[in-house]
Amino acid sequence: MDVPQRKTLLLLVAAGLLVAALTLVSRSTRPPGLPPDAVHRNLTRNGYCAPCHGAGADAPLRDRHPPKDDCLRCHPVAG
């Protein structure tokens, strides 16, 4: 194998590894979906989240959580 072919092969391998790494990182940082339990199963509006996940509730969100009024945008309903 001559030098240009070897460089091309190394470039393709590096590009493949980069794509694989970016895919793994993007999947690991996705927010979790809603649990498939009775409480969350039929959730259709964001307003239903605040009683349990608002400040002072049983399961409040962390302070660093992004905007807290559009839950279903990031957390899909389990199907």
Backbone as a ProteinNet text record, in pm:
[ID]
protein_1_A
[PRIMARY]
MDVPQRKTLLLLVAAGLLVAALTLVSRSTRPPGLPPDAVHRNLTRNGYCAPCHGAGADAPLRDRHPPKDDCLRCHPVAG
[TERTIARY]
86.4	0	90.7	68.9	153.2	103.5	181.5	155.6	21.1	-18.5	-148.8	-266.4	-258.1	-366.9	-373.1	-256.7	-250.3	-307.1	-273.2	-325.9	-477.3	-525.7	-670	-740.3	-683.3	-741.8	-743	-633.5	-629.3	-730.8	-746.7	-845.4	-987	-1016.1	-1149.3	-1174.4	-1074.3	-1088.5	-1109.3	-1032.4	-1047.2	-1185.5	-1233.9	-1367.1	-1474.3	-1460	-1555.9	-1557.4	-1439.6	-1432.1	-1493.9	-1471.4	-1530.5	-1682.9	-1736.7	-1882.5	-1937.2	-1869.8	-1915	-1912.3	-1805.5	-1795.2	-1903.7	-1928.1	-2032	-2170.2	-2194.4	-2323	-2342.1	-2239.6	-2249.9	-2272.5	-2202.5	-2217.7	-2357.5	-2409.1	-2541.4	-2650.2	-2633.6	-2733.7	-2727.5	-2611.1	-2598.5	-2643.6	-2660.2	-2700.7	-2848.1	-2921.3	-3064.3	-3138.5	-3235.7	-3315.2	-3399.6	-3426.7	-3507.6	-3652.4	-3718.6	-3861.5	-3939.4	-4067.9	-4151.5	-4164.7	-4173.6	-4190.3	-4324.9	-4330.5	-4455.7	-4551.2	-4560.8	-4650.5	-4786.6	-4878.6	-5015.5	-5020.4	-4933.4	-4933.9	-4893.8	-4796.4	-4742	-4798.1	-4865	-4906.7	-4990.7	-5087.7	-5179.5	-5150.8	-5030	-4992.4	-4991.9	-5065.4	-5074.8	-5042	-5037	-5009.8	-4902.3	-4821.5	-4713.2	-4762.5	-4877.6	-4928.9	-4948.9	-4959.9	-4981.3	-4853.9	-4740.4	-4612.5	-4584.1	-4626.6	-4591.1	-4632.2	-4748.8	-4784	-4683.7	-4621.7	-4523.4	-4379.1	-4351.3	-4213.2	-4181.7	-4275.3	-4251.3	-4172.9	-4136.1	-4061.4	-4142.8	-4080.1	-4145.6	-4233.6	-4241.4	-4323.5	-4244.8	-4307.7	-4244.6	-4120.2	-4120.5	-4008.6	-3968.1	-3918.3	-3885.9	-3767.5	-3765.9	-3655.4	-3536.2	-3417.4	-3296.1	-3294.9	-3222.5	-3212.5	-3153.2	-3059.6	-2993.6	-3070.4	-3188.4	-3271.6	-3310.5	-3306.1	-3344.7	-3489.9	-3541.8	-3678.4	-3776.2	-3846.8	-3929.2	-4076.1	-4108.7	-4250.1	-4282.6	-4189.5	-4212.3	-4160.2	-4207.7	-4155.3	-4163	-4276.5	-4298.3	-4213.3	-4149.9	-4060.6	-3939.7	-3883.9	-3763.7	-3791.6	-3897.2	-3928.7	-4052.3	-4032.5	-4147.9	-4229.3	-4355.8	-4444.4	-4409.4	-4392.6	-4360.3	-4478.7	-4449.6	-4557.6	-4555.1
-117.5	0	123.4	213.2	332.3	439.2	544.4	647.5	717.9	762	828.4	738.8	611.1	519.4	501.7	492.3	475.2	598.7	717.7	841.3	849.6	810.1	811.1	713.8	595.6	496.3	546.7	607	661.9	773.9	857.4	965.3	909.3	806.4	744.9	679.1	613	550	657.2	765.6	874.1	937.7	959.4	1017.2	923.3	794.5	697.6	696.7	703.2	707.2	835.1	945.6	1072.4	1066.5	1013	999.9	908.8	797.8	705.6	773.1	847	914.9	1021.1	1099	1201.6	1140.3	1028	959.2	911.9	852.7	806.2	921.3	1030.9	1146.5	1204.9	1216.4	1276.1	1188.6	1058.9	969.7	970.1	988.1	982.6	1111.4	1218.6	1344.6	1377	1286	1308.2	1302.4	1389.7	1382	1254.1	1201.1	1078.6	1106.7	1004.8	1016.1	1007.3	1030.5	1017.6	870.7	839.3	699	645.7	518.6	461.2	417.6	495.1	458.1	526.6	495.8	547.8	700.1	758.5	903.4	976.6	924.2	992.7	942.6	830.5	765.3	854.9	925.1	1004.8	1155.2	1189.9	1330.5	1396.2	1505.8	1572.9	1721.1	1777.5	1921.4	1944.4	2045.8	2077.6	2120.4	2178.5	2227	2118.5	1994.5	1884.2	1846.1	1899.3	1862	1938.3	2063.1	2151.4	2099.6	2039.2	1995.5	1898.5	1815.7	1719.6	1767.1	1846.4	1882.4	2030.8	2106.8	2248.6	2266.9	2389.1	2419.5	2379.3	2310.2	2268.3	2145	2086.5	1966	1840.5	1725.5	1598.4	1566.1	1600.7	1569.2	1693.5	1796.6	1922.4	1905.6	1990.7	1989.8	2062.2	2028	2094.8	2240	2322.8	2464.4	2484.8	2400	2417.8	2356.3	2300.6	2244.5	2357	2331.2	2435	2478.3	2568.1	2620.4	2512.1	2544.8	2444.1	2445.9	2511	2520.9	2454.5	2377.4	2310.8	2167.6	2093	1959.2	1862.7	1862.4	1763	1786.7	1899.8	1924.8	1832.9	1815.7	1733.7	1592.5	1578.3	1450.8	1391.4	1304.1	1249	1152.1	1143.7	1048.9	910	815.4	676.9	616.4	544.5	487.7	345.9
0	0	0	-93.7	-100.2	-2.9	14.3	115.1	95.3	-26.6	-40.5	-1.3	-35.6	2	153.8	215.6	360.3	431	382.5	441.2	424.4	307.5	283.6	377.2	393.3	482.7	626.4	671.1	807.3	826.3	725.1	732.2	743.3	664.6	671.1	806.8	860.6	992.7	1099.4	1093.7	1190.8	1179.9	1058.5	1039.5	1095.5	1073.4	1126.4	1278.3	1338.6	1484.9	1540	1472.1	1515.2	1509.4	1401.6	1388.1	1498.5	1524.3	1629.5	1766.5	1795.5	1924.4	1940.2	1836.8	1844.8	1861.3	1797	1811.2	1955.2	2012.7	2152	2248.4	2229.7	2318.4	2306.5	2184.8	2168.3	2229	2223.3	2282.6	2434.3	2490.6	2636.2	2702.8	2627.3	2687.9	2664.7	2605.7	2585.3	2718.1	2736.3	2859.6	2859.5	2976.1	2982.2	2944.9	2894.8	2867.7	2998.4	2990.3	3109.7	3146.2	3274	3313.4	3263.3	3228.9	3177.6	3288.7	3395.1	3504.7	3488	3575.1	3565	3575.9	3654.7	3674	3545.2	3474.7	3357.9	3223.8	3222.2	3097.3	3006.8	3060.3	2978.7	2986.5	3020.1	3032.5	2894.9	2881.4	2751.3	2758.4	2878.8	2892.2	2996.4	2973.6	3065.7	3203.2	3213.2	3340.5	3443.6	3400	3493.4	3568.5	3527	3588	3717.8	3723.6	3835.3	3973.6	3991.6	4127.2	4189.2	4109.2	4161.8	4147.1	4042.8	4012.4	4031.4	4086.2	4113.7	4242.4	4271.7	4394.4	4516.7	4608.7	4731.9	4718.8	4601.7	4580.6	4619.6	4604.8	4642.4	4559	4431.4	4341.8	4262.6	4331.5	4262	4166.3	4063.6	3968.7	4029.2	3983.5	4031.5	3984.7	4055.4	4019.6	3881.4	3841.2	3712	3595.3	3621.8	3515	3419.2	3287.9	3190.8	3210	3128.4	3148.4	3193.4	3298.5	3366.4	3325.7	3215.9	3178.8	3045.3	2989.2	2861.6	2867.2	2963.9	2994.1	2875.7	2807.3	2703.3	2577.6	2567.9	2454.6	2461.8	2579.9	2597.4	2649.8	2728.5	2790.7	2723.8	2624.6	2553.1	2638	2606.8	2673.4	2623.7	2716.4	2679	2604.9	2501.1	2421	2415.8
[MASK]
+++++++++++++++++++++++++++++++++++++++++++++++++++++++++++++++++++++++++++++++

